[in-house]
Amino acid sequence: MSTVNEVIQDESVAHAVSLQQYSLGVVRKIIATLNRSDARLMVALAEALDRMPAESFTVERLETLLDSVREVNAAAYAQVAQELGKELKDLAGYELNWQYQLFQTTIPAPAQVHFPIAQVSVEQAYAAAMARPFQGRLLRDWASTIEADRLAKVRNAVRQGYMEGKTVAQIVSEIRGTRANKYADGFLQRPRKDLETVVRTAISHTAATARQEFTSANSDIIKAEIWVSTLDTKTSAQCRIRDQLQYTAETHKPIGHKIPWLQGPGKLHFNCRSTSSPVTKSWRELGIPIDEMTPSQRASMDGQVPADQDYNQWLSKQSDARIEQVLGPERFKLYKSGGIKLDDFYSPTGQWYTIDQLKEMDEAAFADIAA
C-alpha cells in the first residue's frame, strides 16, 4: 500500500508533465498572436521607409518615421500581455483546485476532521505571482523588455540596410524572414524565441507560486517540500543537484543538506521544468489519537517520503494509459517497442522533438547506415 506522501509525489510528477504539455499549447497560442502582428508591422515599416529615400536617410528622421511601427509593435505586445495574463489567472485557479482536490482525496478523513484542507482564492495566488519577480523582473517588465528589444532589432536592421544600399523590399524581407523558411530566418525570430522563453517561465512561475500559497495555507499539515526534477540528459546542473532534497515548508531552509532553495523549482532558471511535492506530517506529529484512525490509515499517514527515483524510473512504474498520456500515441509506441529511450525524445535544448523531427532524424540515420 502506498503512503500518502508517495501518492502525492507520484501525482505531482504526473501533474508537472501535464503542465509542460499545457505550456506548449499556450506558447503556440501566444506566438501566433505575435505572428499575426508581423504583417501589420511590415506594412507600417514599408510605408515609413518609402517616405525616406536613401539619399535623405538620417537617424533622426528614421526615429520620426518609425512612430507608426512603434505603435503597431506596442499594440501587439499589449495584446500578448492581455492574453497571457488571462491564461495565467486561469492557471492559478486550476493549480489551486488541483492541489486542493489532491489533498482532499489523499489525506485520511480522520486527519481532515482535525485539520480541514484550506483553500486559497484565485485572486490571492494570481496577485502573488504577479507581485513576485522571476529571473529578477516582474512579468510586465519582461513584456516591455521584449517589446523594446524587437523594435531595436527593426531599427538596427533598417540602419544596416541603408548603409549597405539595400532596397526597401530587401530590408523588409531580412527583418521578417522568408516564407520559404517559415519566416524563421528573419530578425524577428529572436524576439519570438525570447517571448517563448518568458511564457514558459511565467507559466512555471505562476504554478509554483500557487503551490506555495496552498502550502502556506495548509502549513499545519505540511511539514516540508521535496524538490522534484525532471531527470534526463537535458536537466540543468542546478536542478540535478537539488532533486529529492527536502526543504522546510514555508521558509525553505535545507533539511539534512546545505543546498539553498534560491527561487525554487520552476523558477530557478529560465525554462525550469522542476516541481515540488509537499510532505505531510505523520498522524503522530499531528497529534491525532490512535483510536481515531484505522491501522491502514495510520500506515498511510506515517510521514515517510518516497525513495529516490529519477524520471525514467517513475515513468516505468506508471500504467500504459498514463505513459501514453505523457508521451503521446506515437512516442508511446516507440517507447514500448524498446527501440528508443526517454532522452531520445528531447532536443539538445531540452525541448520535445516533434514526430516529424524524429522521423527526419531516423531518415538521416538510415541514410548514414545505407552509405
N, C-alpha and C positions, 0 to 999 in steps of 0.2 A: 504494500500500500504506500502510495506517495504521500509525503508530508505536505503541509500547507505551503511551506517555502519552496519545495520542489515544484509543486504545481504552479505557483506564482512565477517562478523563474522560467519554467517551460513556456508558459503562456506569454510572458513578457518578451521572450526571444521571438516567438511567432508573431507577436504584435509589432515588434520592431521591423520585421520583414515586410509586413503589410504596409507599414508607414513608408518604407522605402519605395514600394511599388506605387503607393498613393503619390509620393513625392514626384515620381517620374511623370505621372499624369498632370500634375499641377505645373511642372516645368514646361511641358509641351504647350499647355494652355496659355501660360504667361508669355512664352516666347512667341507663340502665334499672334498674340496681341501686339507685341512689339514689331513683328514682321509686317503686320498689316499697315503699320505706320510708315514703313520704309518707302512705299510707293509715293505717299504724300510728301515725305521728306525729300525724295529725289526730284519730284516735280517742283517743289519750292526752291530747291538748290539750283536746278537747271534754269528756272526763270530768273533767279537772282544773278547767276553768272552771265546769262545772256545780256543783262543790263550793264555788264562791265567788260568791255573789250580788253584784250591782253595789254594793249599799249597804255591803258589808263589804270592798270592794276596798282593798288596801294593797300597796305594792311588796314589802314583806317577806313577806306571805302569798303573793303571786304567785310569788316565788322558791321558796318551800317547795312549792307545788303543781306547779311545773314540773319537779320532780325526775324524774317518770316520763317527761316529754317529753325531758328531758336524756339519760336512759338510752337511749331509742329513737334519738335523734339520734346519740349516741356509737356505738351498735351499728351503725348504718347506715354511718357513715364508717369504722368498723373493717373492715366487710366490703368497702367500696370500696377501702381501702388494701391489703387482702389480695389482692383480685382484680387490682388494678393492679400490685402487686408481682410477682405471678406472670407477668403479661403482660410486664413489663419484663425479668424474668430470661430469659424465652423469647426476647425481642427481642435481648438482649445476645448470647445464643448464636447466634441466626440471623445477626446482623450480623457477628460474628467469623468464622463459617463462610463467609459471602458474600465478605468481604474475602479470606480465605484462598483460596477457590476462584478468585476473580478473578485473583489473582497467580499461582496455580498454572497457570492456563490461558493467561495473557498473557505472563509472563516467559519468554524462551527457555530451553530446557533447559540449555545450557552455563552460563548465568548461575546457574541454580539448583544446579548442581553445586558451584560455589564459594560460593554464598550461598543455602542452603536456606531456604525460606519458613518463618518461625517461627509457631507457633500460640500462642494465648493462651487460658487457661482461662476458662470462663464465670463461675466464681466470682470470678476476679480482676477482670474487666470490670464485673460487676454490683456488686461491693463498691466499686469506684472510682466508679461512677455514683451510688451511694447516699451515698458519703462526700463527694462534691463538690457544693457548692451551685449552684443555678441561680436567677438573679434574686435573689441574696442569701440564700436559705434552702435547707435540705435538703428533700427530698421529704416526709419525715414532718412537718416543721414546716409546710409548705404545707397538708397534710391537716388538721392540728389547727387551723390558722388559719381554714380554710373551715368546719370543723365549728363553731367558736365563733361565726363570723360568722352562720351560719344560725340558731343558737339566739338570737343577739342580735336578728335580724330578727323572729323569732317573738315574743320578749319585748316589743320595741318596738311591734309591731302590736297586741298584746293591750292594752298600756297605752293606746295611742291609741284603741283601740276602746272601752274602758271610759270614757275621758274624753268620747267623743262619744256615749255612751249606746247603743251598738250591742248587738245580741243576740249570744249565743254563736255561733249559726249564721252570722251575718253576719261575725263576726270570723274564724271558721274559713274561710269562703269567701274572704275577702280574702287570707288567708295562703296558702292552697293555690292559689287561682285557680278559674276556672270551667271545667267540662267543655266547654262550647261553644267556648272558646278554647284547648282542649287544655292547660289549666292554665298557660298562658304569661303570664297576666295577674296572677298572684299574687306575693306577696313571696318565695316560694321559687324564683322563676325566676332571680333574680340569683345565688344560690349555685350553681344548675345551670350558668350561664354561666361562673362563676369556676372551677368544677370542670373544665369542658370545656377552658378555657384551660390549667389546670395539667396535665391529662392530655396534651394535645397537646405542651406544652413538655417534660414529663417524657419523652415518647417520643423527641423530637428530642435531648434531653439525653443519654439513655441510648445512642442510636445514635451520637452524636458522641463520647461517652466511649469506647465500644467501638472506634471507629475510631482514637482517639488511642492506646489501649492496643496495638492492632495496629501502628500506625505506630512506636511506641516499640520494640516487639519486633523490628521489621524496619528499624531506622534505618541498618543497614549498607548497605541497598539503596535506601532512600527518602531523598532529599535535601531535599525541600520539599513544601509543600502549596499548592494553589490554592484560593482562596475561590470557590465557585460559587453564585451567587444565582439564584433563580427570577425572571427579569426580566419583569415586566409592570407595569401601572399600579398594582398594589396592593403592590409591593415597597417596603419601608421605605427611607428615605434612607440609614440606616446600612448596609444590605446593598447598595444600588445602588453606593455609592462603593467598596465592597470587592470587587465582582465581578471575577474573573480576576486579582486581586492575589496575589502569591506571598509565602509566609512560610517561615521555616526549619522543618524537620520537627518538632522536639521543643520548641524554645524559642519558636517562633512570632514570631521577630523579622522585621520587614518586609524584603523584598528589593527594592531599587530604588524604594522609596517610604517614606512616613512614617506611613501609616495604621495604627494599632495593631490587633492581633488581638482584644484585650479578652477576652470569654468565648468567642469563636469562633463559627463557623456552627452554627446550630441552637440556640444558647444566648444569642446576642447580645441578644435581646429575647423577650418572650412571643410564641408562635406563629411563631417564626422558621422560615422554610422553606429557608434556605440550607444548603448542604452543603459538603464539601471533597473535593478529588481529589488523591491523592498524586502526586508527581513522582519518578520513579525516576532513579537515576544512569545515565549512559551506560556502555557497555561499557568505554570508556577510563577513566572515573572509577572504575570498579570494578576496573580493573587486570587485565581478562581478556585473555589472549594472543589476538592477532588470528587465529591459525590454529585456534582452538577454536570459532570462530563462522563460519557461512556469511555471504556478503555480505548476504543478506536479513535474517538475524538481527542483524547489525551495524547495518543501516539501521533496523530497527525499534527497536533499543536505543540510539538516538543521543542520548537525553536531551532531545530537543526537546519543547516543550509545544504544545498546540493553539492555533491563532489565536483571538483573541477572538470570542465568539459569544454572542448572547442566546438566551433560551429558545425564542423563536419560530423563530430560525434553526436551532437544534438540532432542534426538532420537525419542521421541514420536510424535514430530511435523513433522517428515520427511515423505516423500512418502514411500509406501511399497517397491518400487524399490530401493530406497536409503537404507532403513533398511536392505533389503536382501543383498545389496552390502556390507554394513558394517559388518553384522553378518555372511553372508554365507547362503546357502539354508537351511541346516539342523538346524542351530541355529535360523534362521528366523522363521521356522515352530514352534519351541519350544517357541520362544518369543511371537509370535502372538497367540499361544494357551492359553497364560496366565499362563502356568504351571511353568514358570521359569523366574527369574529376570535377568537383565543385569549382576549384580555382580556374579551370579552363573556361568558365562562363564569364570571366571578368577580363576587362581590358587592362593594360598596364597602369591606367589612371584610376582603377577601382570601379569602373562603370560596367554595367551589364552589356555584353555584346548582344546585338540583335540576332535573330535567327539567320537573317540574310548574311550578316557579317561572319557568323560561324560557318555557314556554307561556303563563303568566299575563302575562308582560311583552309577549309577542308579541300577545296578545289586546288588551292595553291600547293598544299601538302601532297596531294595525289599527283599533281604535275611534277613536283620535285622527285617523287618516287619513280614516276614514269621516265623522267630524264636520266 
